[in-house]
Amino acid sequence: MISRRALLSRLGLVAAGGGALWLVRDRIPWPPPKATFARGDATPWIRLPRDARLIEIAGEAAGAPVRIVVDSGAQFSAIDRGLAQRLGLPQSMTLPMLAYGVSGQPSLTHTVRFDLSLPGLSVRGMRAAVLDIAGLSAATGRAFQLLLGRDVLRELVLDADFPRDRVRFHRPDTFVAPPDARAVPLKLTGGAPMTPVRVEGSAAFDVLVDTGATGALALSTEAARNAGLLAPGRPVTRAHSVSLGGVSLDQMVRARTVEAAGMTLRGVDVQIYAPSARGPIPQGLLGTGLLGRFRVILDLDAGRLLLVAPGPLLVREPRP
């Protein structure tokens, strides 16, 4: 038996993660949600839980309080099934969708419509998949009911300052990058933000930039094997992970070096997952275990990922 505290300390993947929602027959285009700022071209800084591993904020869905996780790994936003039923959210007149996590079985779902309010920002005309997020949040020990995916993030610039436990959103057409921001190689594959990594000198391969994954790096079994992490005699331990497919027991291997985002990291614990069968699951996920060292700016509209190294935290001394 593993305790809740021990489980949470070993989680490599949480929230939707890794190509979480994928259309089945829904090929009917719908208007993108409309983001409107209450003042100026950005929201105020929104406080995150101290030492946050996820971008977790408060808002309102259809006027009801809701806890939100901002998840760049999710193709579409999703709302908890129980909450959608309690609010009586209208179902979209489109065909079903399949929802995939990085592992486990997919589930058939539909979408609902509502307006979302965040501090300093309103998002009108949202459409979100209905999923069992209550079970997902309970497994992670965090009480959230909504995943904010790339359908909404495409309309905004995400500015997550992890060292200072805060986040805000900007209008893409007026956003100016900080002068000390460093660009990280990024390309959009089917709308998913992908960046190259190397593991122990392997050939570079692309992984998903995933703010819904709390580990530094997670790889599919095939990608880990190609990188040499599953070679005979290699020490392998076990660790739990949580995604839409439920709690799974994955392999964990310590990589001697990982090159990502312009850095070379040593002694990195890499989680290895068995992807959902026939699911659109990426080769790997680059999560907040690495990104959380920085102020992270993700501009999907421009295809940019910027990192700002933390500076000194200045504290005003009280007057005598």
Steps between C-alpha positions, in 0.01 A plus 500: 500500500635844403395806699330800337801719582743252350280459193481873436876541545562239229243611246658567163188583302189673620202675345400419144849487352628391163246542220223456752196566282466387144210531259327187373255614232463861605639682195255790506692822565369730770589859584791537742421631848519878534738631768432848636721677752343710773777759485781552250667217313575262788352364819651589835738248651294211642640327806581128472515257791838528667765287327236406244563197281198588285359829372192490721274805525146593603227616262131467417336271245148614410507711816599214734836489685748260344864403546694493174822331388668660197611204289697552179501121456123492445384556144162617628364635827301265723255540787398255769194295413331549836547876489368522144187309606443715809530818294277364224751599231359465148650226286660601170321373191794302367608137483689323782866526592751254638707608800846348545744525788864405457408147613192295576183469297333783303150615586216626283372844585320809370542874535307774681493878462548770764679826575806508725620782725854536635648792697517781244386281210178359355487218244168484320379217281712224653435143401646234730497122512313338790728265698541344843736768625383451859666158505813644343524785750437266796788277391735799487381649828404828329141624473458618139201462269615646169797456268582803286643360178657623179166601346500793745877544530519570125309821571738611778865521600563293811749662739573264792756633749561182699782634725263773624189278508293714266350498151334742259367507145569750217343592169717338230493796260635749755728280710864613524749243628720594798850605390662220701279226351678214324332327207472120507466303174131432444282372220129439486401148391127484453483801731703327772813686626798271447865552594806278435681306772802272512543227758856383574623623162220337297372647178266790567128427506197720570297495821189689603534813716244405764408727791268221619789259567685546827811297422807633320484249213277205420553275199299233325639147519616519138676835542670381820617182327637698206688726742660198670323545832360146494823323407563168681647550846373855533360566852122550481265602781125554507293815545131587483348745254154646454334589170154473346549124481534480881791419730768283339827350614780611267870435472752756622860518374765754593657653189860613528432806284198668344542790257186715476406866474864602450616325817684181587361336813672215683345220700143546375227255604311415180154345527416242232136443405326250276284715269131437444441255218449684169491831684658821366754499782835684459843344548553695817393782729715785627332606823516746783771304677730675252291799390420591860850641547411793273251763406343322201335689214307292249367684194322241286377761252861590413645152564735626773624363830701745712677439829613763748749392766400599854659818631549601863185535704504846662329542836441847640639534853251638753574848625635521853 
